[in-house]
């Protein structure tokens, strides 16, 4: 099954000095045949984190975008657009949402029903 990578995993994959870079790379090598995905939320989060001055090895946003662009080239990656409207579309049974950790910062369901 294709995996939608978390922002933290994208950061670790793109930053060779990240403490979890090796772990992330080994996971990707092992799972790459199943494919991986990114979306606007994960890509923007990666750019935001890696370009902020507080990041241990900050880069200009354009440099992070260039790294990300290299990473997403190829048949193993798939871009998942963020086109879900949780208010209009009935793609989630809201009565089954038990808490805030089941939603991301933009109030979009983490998993589609």
N, C-alpha and C positions, 0 to 999 in steps of 0.2 A: 504494500500500500504506500502511495506517495505521502511524504511527510511535509507538513507546513512547518517550516523552521521558525522557531522563536527568535525574537530580536537578539537575545543573548547568544544564541548559537551562531547567528549571522556575524555578530561582532567577533566572536572567537574564531570563526573561520577566516575572516578578512584581516585579522590582526595577528601576525606571526609572533608578536611578543606577548599576546594574551596568555594568562596562566592556563586556560583550557583549550588553547589552540590545538595542541596535539591530540587531545581527547576528541575534540570536534572533528578534526581531520580523519582520525581513525574511524569514527562513527560514519562519516560521509563515505569513506572508501568502502566500508562494509555494506552500507545501505543504498548506495548510489544507483544500483541497478533497479531499485524500486521507484526511483525518482524523488525529487524534492520540489517544494514550491515556496514561493514568496508572494506577498501581497503588498498593497500600498502601506498598510500599517506597519508591517515588519521592515520593509525597505526604508520608510521614513524614520522609523525608530532607530535603525542602524545608522543612518546618516546623522541623525540628531545626536546620538550618543558619541559616535566616533569623532564628531567635529566640535564638540563642546570643550571649552578650555579646561574644565576639570578632569577630562579623560586623561589617563596616564600618558598616552601618545597621541594627542589630538592632531587631526589632519584638516586641511581645508575641505569644506563640503564637496567641492568639485573632485577632489582626490578620492574621497570615500565613494562618490558616485561612480568614478572610473573603476575602482576595485569591484564594486557591486556589479557594474555592467559586464566586466570580465567573468565574474562568477556565474551570471545567469545565462551566458551563452552556452548553447548545447542542448541536446535532446533530453537530458536528465532533468532539466529545470522546466517548471511550468509556472507562469504568472497567473495568480488568481485575483481577478479584479474585485474590488470591494463595492459591490453594487446592491447590497442587501439593505432594505429599508425595514427595520424591525417594527415600525409602527403601522405601516401600510400592508406589508406582506405578512401573511400568516405562516411563516416558515418555522416558527418556534412555538412550542406550547409553553406560554409564559407561566402557567401554573406549576410547571416542573422546574422552573428556575428557583433554586433554594437560597442563593446568596450572590453577593457581588463578585465573587471569584469566578463565577461562571460567565462573566461578561468582561470585555476588554475596556480600556479607558474611553472608548468612543461609544459605549453602550451598544455595541454590536455583539450578537451571540457568538461565542467562541466556536460552537459547532452548530451547523445547520441541522435542523430536525430531519 
